[in-house]
Amino acid sequence: MSVTNAEAIYQLEQQLQNSLRRVQPDPQFVQQLQYRLANPGPTLSAPRTAGVGLLLTALGIAGGVLLLWLLGRLNRE
């Protein structure tokens, strides 16, 4: 990192520090957030839809094969 690059970053940091005001979060919010992060609740998983995905994949492949077969028959005629 060159000196000019480091100076530019320092100046940018100073500008941001001077233009942004500090935020003091509500202590109760911080405490609740800390508790929720330390003690996560039960996670709900989405219902399995693997059967539906497999069926749609099979129908897509069958439809593609049927389309290719029909196009092949039309080209021969």
Secondary structure, 3 states (H helix, E strand, C coil): CCHHHHHHHHHHHHHHHHHCCCCCCCHHHHHHHHHHHHCCCCCCCCCCCHHHHHHHHHHHHHHHHHHHHHHHHHHHC
